[in-house]
């Protein structure tokens, strides 16, 4: 799979520094994922805490995305209008070719705010609300669609094309779950988009009441959606039932997108599929400590040192998102022992945290302490004594030479004077 993180505007490279002993590098994958049976043909689950995909199925496939198209519609509108509280009139063009599509309930001539139309686009997935935004922002639908495609290109959504702001099935209106995740990760950084995306109920200026498309089916079929923070759904005969959502469980936030669930007389298979995926990970995965502060990870022999061993320790508590039945082992590869030749700051080797033979986590080990060696003092003392001896020898030699010169001078004067 083309890694989603290569497309993100916000690339986060996670480094855990275990000072003073080692520098950590995360490069792990998830093992033994056995999802329950779901109907969704395309799945992407993202751990927002780690900025990492934790499960995907056909996330690169170009598919019809139905009303998930309206995520881009809403985002472009939010970024286009300077004042979302501006009161506008719903144009007649908003109702072009919307037969058979969900409507928010607006009428031609209604006086509402731009924000009302954005809520109407995302919560009840109103086709007329989406087209009203497009016309008010760009005078016509085609010009607005151009903006949608420009935004997609700027975000690196290279497998995406928009043909309309509603999400009608069209050979030129498609995307991938990878690209949709890129879009959502960007859009959720916008406070206004996040506020609307995570709203369950809203009342417009003209007193229309909107509910998220999750509310009615969850109540009708007694589905627990309490942990789902926000969502946007979609459906067409070609795309099937689709759902994007963000959820939080035990302090960890997730983003999940599913597409291609079957439509069966109004039964919300897309919600049931998403709940099954979420619950599988909630029940089988968690953040688990791989290192605890002051844990001894490995020991090295110190040859001829005053201390016999050097202990490689963790300086802090470190946890990874792992399957609950993970069996961790720690493999060290590097120097077998320390000698006076190894200096402070030198790399000693590498430790890998493994689960069932697969590396989950690796970090480089460095020497961060000054090691005292027994023979080091002997060498220093010996060098000092040699130097001292040399100095004494040179002084003595110099005095001897002076004495010789004095004697020679005396003899010369004496012999010369007696002649």
C-alpha positions as CSV (number, residue, x, y, z in Angstrom):
1,X,0.0,0.0,0.0
2,X,1.2,3.5,-0.9
3,X,1.8,4.8,2.6
4,X,-0.7,7.4,3.5
5,X,1.8,9.4,5.5
6,X,3.7,10.3,2.3
7,X,0.6,12.3,1.2
8,X,0.0,14.2,4.4
9,X,0.8,17.8,4.7
10,X,1.6,17.2,8.3
11,X,4.3,14.5,8.5
12,X,5.0,13.4,12.0
13,X,8.1,11.3,12.6
14,X,7.9,9.9,16.1
15,X,11.1,9.6,18.0
16,X,11.2,8.5,21.7
17,X,14.5,9.5,23.4
18,X,15.5,7.3,26.3
19,X,18.3,9.5,27.8
20,X,20.9,9.1,28.8
21,X,21.2,5.6,27.4
22,X,19.7,5.3,24.0
23,X,17.8,7.0,21.1
24,X,14.6,5.2,20.1
25,X,13.2,4.6,16.7
26,X,9.6,3.4,16.0
27,X,9.0,1.2,13.0
28,X,6.5,-1.4,14.0
29,X,3.4,-2.9,12.5
30,X,0.4,-4.7,13.9
31,X,0.1,-8.4,14.0
32,X,-2.6,-11.0,14.0
33,X,-5.5,-8.8,13.1
34,X,-8.6,-10.9,12.6
35,X,-11.5,-8.6,12.2
36,X,-15.1,-9.9,12.6
37,X,-17.1,-10.3,9.5
38,X,-18.0,-6.9,8.0
39,X,-19.7,-6.0,4.7
40,X,-17.5,-3.0,4.0
41,X,-15.2,-3.6,1.0
42,X,-12.9,-0.7,1.7
43,X,-11.6,0.1,5.2
44,X,-9.0,2.4,6.7
45,X,-8.5,2.8,10.4
46,X,-6.1,5.5,11.6
47,X,-4.6,6.1,15.1
48,X,-4.7,9.8,15.5
49,X,-2.5,9.7,18.6
50,X,0.3,8.1,16.7
51,X,-0.5,9.5,13.2
52,X,-0.4,6.0,11.9
53,X,-2.6,3.6,9.9
54,X,-3.4,0.6,12.0
55,X,-5.6,-1.3,9.6
56,X,-6.5,-1.0,5.9
57,X,-8.4,-3.0,3.3
58,X,-8.4,-1.9,-0.3
59,X,-7.7,1.7,0.8
60,X,-5.9,2.4,-2.5
61,X,-8.8,1.4,-4.7
62,X,-10.5,4.2,-6.6
63,X,-14.2,4.1,-5.8
64,X,-17.3,6.1,-6.0
65,X,-17.6,8.0,-2.7
66,X,-21.2,9.2,-2.6
67,X,-21.8,12.0,-0.1
68,X,-18.3,11.7,1.4
69,X,-17.8,14.2,-1.5
70,X,-19.5,16.8,0.7
71,X,-16.5,16.7,3.1
72,X,-14.5,18.6,0.4
73,X,-17.6,20.8,-0.4
74,X,-17.8,21.9,3.2
75,X,-14.1,22.5,3.6
76,X,-13.8,24.6,0.4
77,X,-16.8,26.7,1.5
78,X,-15.3,27.3,4.9
79,X,-12.0,28.4,3.4
80,X,-13.8,30.6,0.7
81,X,-16.2,32.7,2.8
82,X,-14.7,35.4,5.0
83,X,-17.8,35.6,7.2
84,X,-19.7,32.3,7.9
85,X,-22.4,34.3,9.8
86,X,-23.3,36.2,6.7
87,X,-27.0,36.0,5.9
88,X,-27.7,34.8,2.3
89,X,-30.6,33.8,0.2
90,X,-30.9,30.2,-0.9
91,X,-30.8,30.3,-4.8
92,X,-33.0,28.3,-7.1
93,X,-30.0,26.6,-8.6
94,X,-29.4,24.8,-5.4
95,X,-32.2,22.4,-6.3
96,X,-30.8,21.4,-9.7
97,X,-30.9,17.6,-10.2
98,X,-31.3,16.6,-6.6
99,X,-34.3,14.2,-7.0
100,X,-33.5,11.0,-5.1
101,X,-30.8,12.6,-2.9
102,X,-31.0,13.6,0.7
103,X,-32.2,17.1,1.4
104,X,-31.7,19.3,4.4
105,X,-35.1,21.0,4.1
106,X,-34.2,24.5,2.7
107,X,-36.4,26.2,0.2
108,X,-35.7,28.8,-2.5
109,X,-35.6,32.2,-1.0
110,X,-34.8,31.1,2.6
111,X,-32.7,33.6,4.5
112,X,-30.0,31.6,6.3
113,X,-26.3,31.9,7.2
114,X,-23.5,30.4,5.3
115,X,-22.8,28.3,8.4
116,X,-26.4,27.0,8.3
117,X,-25.7,25.7,4.8
118,X,-22.5,24.0,5.9
119,X,-24.3,22.3,8.8
120,X,-27.0,21.3,6.3
121,X,-24.3,19.9,4.0
122,X,-22.6,17.8,6.7
123,X,-25.3,16.8,9.2
124,X,-28.3,15.7,7.1
125,X,-26.2,15.5,4.0
126,X,-28.4,17.9,2.1
127,X,-27.8,18.1,-1.6
128,X,-29.5,21.5,-1.9
129,X,-27.3,22.9,0.9
130,X,-24.2,21.7,-0.8
131,X,-25.2,23.2,-4.2
132,X,-26.3,26.4,-2.5
133,X,-22.8,26.8,-1.0
134,X,-21.2,26.1,-4.4
135,X,-23.3,28.7,-6.2
136,X,-22.9,31.4,-3.5
137,X,-19.1,30.8,-3.4
138,X,-18.4,30.6,-7.1
139,X,-21.5,31.8,-9.0
140,X,-21.9,28.4,-10.6
141,X,-21.4,24.7,-9.8
142,X,-18.6,24.0,-12.3
143,X,-16.4,26.8,-11.0
144,X,-16.8,25.5,-7.4
145,X,-15.9,22.0,-8.5
146,X,-12.7,23.4,-10.0
147,X,-11.9,24.7,-6.6
148,X,-12.6,21.3,-5.1
149,X,-10.1,19.7,-7.5
150,X,-7.5,22.4,-6.9
151,X,-7.7,21.8,-3.2
152,X,-7.4,18.0,-3.7
153,X,-4.3,18.5,-5.8
154,X,-2.8,20.9,-3.2
155,X,-3.3,18.2,-0.5
156,X,-1.6,15.5,-2.6
157,X,-4.9,13.7,-3.2
158,X,-3.6,12.4,-6.6
159,X,-6.1,9.6,-6.9
160,X,-9.1,11.8,-6.5
161,X,-11.4,13.6,-8.9
162,X,-14.5,15.7,-8.2
163,X,-17.3,16.3,-10.8
164,X,-20.0,17.7,-8.6
165,X,-20.3,19.0,-5.0
166,X,-23.0,16.4,-4.0
167,X,-21.5,13.0,-4.7
168,X,-23.5,11.7,-7.5
169,X,-22.2,8.6,-9.1
170,X,-20.1,9.7,-12.1
171,X,-17.0,8.3,-13.7
172,X,-15.2,11.6,-12.9
173,X,-16.3,11.7,-9.2
174,X,-14.1,9.3,-7.3
175,X,-11.5,8.9,-4.6
176,X,-9.7,6.4,-2.4
177,X,-9.9,6.0,1.3
178,X,-6.2,6.9,1.5
179,X,-7.0,10.3,-0.1
180,X,-10.2,10.8,2.0
181,X,-8.1,10.2,5.1
182,X,-5.6,12.8,3.9
183,X,-8.5,15.2,3.4
184,X,-10.1,14.6,6.8
185,X,-6.8,14.9,8.7
186,X,-6.4,18.3,7.1
187,X,-10.0,19.4,7.5
188,X,-10.2,18.4,11.2
189,X,-7.4,20.8,11.9
190,X,-9.8,23.6,11.0
191,X,-11.8,24.6,14.1
192,X,-15.0,25.4,12.2
193,X,-14.9,22.1,10.3
194,X,-14.2,20.2,13.5
195,X,-17.1,21.9,15.3
196,X,-19.6,21.1,12.6
197,X,-18.3,17.5,11.9
198,X,-18.6,16.7,15.6
199,X,-22.1,18.2,16.1
200,X,-25.1,15.9,16.7
201,X,-27.9,18.5,16.6
202,X,-28.2,22.0,15.2
203,X,-31.0,24.6,14.6
204,X,-30.7,27.1,11.7
205,X,-31.5,30.8,11.6
206,X,-34.9,29.9,10.0
207,X,-35.5,27.2,12.7
208,X,-34.7,24.1,10.7
209,X,-33.5,21.3,13.0
210,X,-30.7,19.0,11.8
211,X,-29.5,15.8,13.3
212,X,-26.4,13.8,12.4
213,X,-27.2,10.9,10.1
214,X,-26.0,8.6,12.9
215,X,-28.7,9.7,15.3
216,X,-31.9,8.2,13.9
217,X,-30.5,4.7,12.9
218,X,-28.6,4.3,16.2
219,X,-31.8,5.0,18.2
220,X,-33.9,2.8,16.0
221,X,-31.6,-0.2,16.1
222,X,-30.3,0.5,19.7
223,X,-26.7,1.0,18.5
224,X,-24.2,2.5,21.0
225,X,-22.4,5.4,19.3
226,X,-21.4,7.3,22.5
227,X,-17.7,7.0,21.7
228,X,-18.1,8.4,18.2
229,X,-17.2,12.1,18.2
230,X,-18.3,13.0,14.7
231,X,-19.1,11.5,11.3
232,X,-20.2,12.0,7.7
233,X,-22.1,9.2,5.9
234,X,-23.0,8.6,2.3
235,X,-24.9,6.3,0.0
236,X,-25.4,5.6,-3.7
237,X,-26.1,2.4,-5.5
238,X,-22.6,2.3,-6.9
239,X,-20.7,3.4,-3.7
240,X,-22.9,1.4,-1.3
241,X,-23.1,2.6,2.3
242,X,-20.1,4.7,3.4
243,X,-19.1,6.2,6.7
244,X,-16.3,8.4,7.9
245,X,-16.0,8.9,11.6
246,X,-13.7,9.9,14.5
247,X,-13.9,8.2,17.9
248,X,-12.2,8.2,21.2
249,X,-11.5,5.3,23.6
250,X,-9.3,5.4,26.7
251,X,-7.7,8.6,25.6
252,X,-6.9,7.5,22.1
253,X,-8.6,9.1,19.1
254,X,-9.2,7.1,15.9
255,X,-10.3,8.0,12.4
256,X,-12.2,5.3,10.5
257,X,-13.5,5.3,6.9
258,X,-15.6,2.5,5.4
259,X,-17.2,2.1,2.0
260,X,-19.0,-0.5,0.1
261,X,-21.4,-1.9,2.8
262,X,-24.6,-3.4,1.5
263,X,-27.9,-1.5,1.6
264,X,-30.7,-3.7,3.0
265,X,-34.0,-1.9,3.4
266,X,-32.6,0.9,5.4
267,X,-30.6,-1.2,7.8
268,X,-27.4,0.8,8.7
269,X,-24.8,-1.7,7.8
270,X,-22.2,1.0,7.5
271,X,-22.7,2.0,11.2
272,X,-22.8,-1.7,12.3
273,X,-19.6,-2.3,10.3
274,X,-17.8,0.7,11.8
275,X,-18.9,-0.3,15.4
276,X,-17.6,-3.8,14.9
277,X,-14.2,-2.5,13.7
278,X,-13.9,0.0,16.5
279,X,-15.0,-2.5,19.1
280,X,-12.5,-5.1,17.8
281,X,-9.6,-2.7,18.4
282,X,-11.0,-1.4,21.7
283,X,-11.1,-5.0,23.0
284,X,-7.9,-6.4,21.5
285,X,-5.5,-3.5,21.4
286,X,-4.2,-1.1,24.0
287,X,-1.2,1.0,25.0
288,X,1.2,-1.3,26.8
289,X,4.5,-0.5,28.5
290,X,7.5,-1.8,26.7
291,X,9.9,0.0,29.0
292,X,9.6,1.3,32.5
293,X,11.8,3.9,34.0
294,X,15.0,2.5,35.4
295,X,14.3,-0.9,33.9
296,X,17.6,-2.7,33.1
297,X,17.3,-3.6,29.4
298,X,20.7,-5.1,28.9
299,X,24.1,-5.3,30.6
300,X,27.6,-5.1,29.1
301,X,30.8,-6.3,30.6
302,X,33.4,-3.6,31.4
303,X,36.8,-5.0,30.9
304,X,39.3,-3.9,33.6
305,X,36.8,-1.3,34.9
306,X,36.3,-0.4,38.5
307,X,32.6,-1.4,37.8
308,X,32.1,-4.9,36.3
309,X,29.1,-4.2,34.2
310,X,27.4,-1.3,32.4
311,X,23.6,-1.2,32.6
312,X,21.5,0.0,29.7
313,X,18.4,1.5,31.3
314,X,15.3,3.4,30.2
315,X,15.1,6.9,31.5
316,X,11.3,7.1,31.2
317,X,8.1,5.0,30.8
318,X,7.4,4.1,27.2
319,X,4.2,2.5,25.8
320,X,3.2,1.2,22.4
321,X,-0.1,0.5,20.9
322,X,-0.1,-3.3,20.7
323,X,-2.3,-6.3,20.7
324,X,-3.1,-7.4,24.2
325,X,-1.5,-10.9,23.7
326,X,1.8,-9.6,22.4
327,X,4.8,-11.6,23.6
328,X,7.7,-9.1,23.8
329,X,11.4,-10.0,23.7
330,X,14.4,-7.8,23.6
331,X,17.3,-8.5,21.3
332,X,20.6,-6.6,21.6
333,X,23.1,-6.5,18.7
334,X,26.3,-4.6,19.2
335,X,29.5,-4.5,21.3
336,X,29.9,-7.5,23.6
337,X,31.9,-5.5,26.2
338,X,33.3,-2.0,27.0
339,X,37.0,-1.2,26.9
340,X,39.0,2.1,27.3
341,X,38.8,2.5,23.5
342,X,35.0,3.2,23.7
343,X,34.4,6.8,24.4
344,X,31.5,8.7,25.8
345,X,28.9,9.3,23.0
346,X,30.0,6.3,20.9
347,X,27.3,4.0,19.6
348,X,27.3,0.6,21.3
349,X,24.7,-1.2,19.3
350,X,21.0,-1.6,18.7
351,X,18.2,-3.1,20.7
352,X,15.1,-4.5,19.0
353,X,11.8,-5.1,20.8
354,X,10.1,-8.0,19.0
355,X,6.8,-9.8,19.1
356,X,6.7,-13.3,17.7
357,X,9.8,-12.7,15.7
358,X,8.7,-9.4,14.2
359,X,10.4,-6.2,15.2
360,X,8.0,-3.7,16.8
361,X,10.5,-1.1,18.0
362,X,14.2,-0.4,17.6
363,X,16.6,2.1,19.1
364,X,20.3,2.8,19.0
365,X,22.3,2.5,22.2
366,X,25.0,5.0,23.0
367,X,27.5,5.3,25.8
368,X,26.4,8.3,27.9
369,X,28.5,7.7,31.0
370,X,32.2,8.1,31.6
371,X,33.7,4.7,32.5
372,X,36.6,4.5,35.0
373,X,39.2,1.8,34.2
374,X,41.8,0.5,36.6
375,X,44.7,0.6,34.2
376,X,43.8,4.0,33.1
377,X,45.1,5.4,36.3
378,X,48.2,3.2,36.0
379,X,48.9,4.6,32.5
380,X,48.4,8.1,33.7
381,X,50.7,7.6,36.7
382,X,53.3,5.8,34.6
383,X,53.2,8.7,32.1
384,X,53.6,11.2,34.9
385,X,56.5,9.3,36.4
386,X,58.2,9.0,33.0
387,X,57.7,12.7,32.4
388,X,59.0,13.5,35.9
389,X,62.0,11.4,35.3
390,X,62.7,13.0,31.9
391,X,62.4,16.5,33.5
392,X,64.8,15.5,36.4
393,X,67.2,14.0,33.8
394,X,67.2,17.1,31.7
395,X,67.7,19.3,34.8
396,X,70.5,17.1,36.0
397,X,72.1,17.1,32.5
398,X,71.9,20.8,32.3
399,X,73.6,21.3,35.7
400,X,76.3,18.8,34.7
401,X,76.9,20.6,31.5
402,X,77.2,23.9,33.4
403,X,79.6,22.3,35.9
404,X,81.8,21.0,33.0
405,X,81.8,24.4,31.4
406,X,83.0,26.0,34.7
407,X,85.7,23.5,35.2
408,X,86.9,23.9,31.6
409,X,86.9,27.6,32.0
410,X,88.9,27.4,35.3
411,X,91.5,25.1,33.8
412,X,91.8,27.3,30.8
413,X,92.4,30.4,32.9
414,X,94.7,28.6,35.3
415,X,96.9,27.0,32.7
416,X,96.9,30.1,30.6
417,X,97.9,32.3,33.6
418,X,100.8,30.1,34.7
419,X,102.6,30.2,31.3
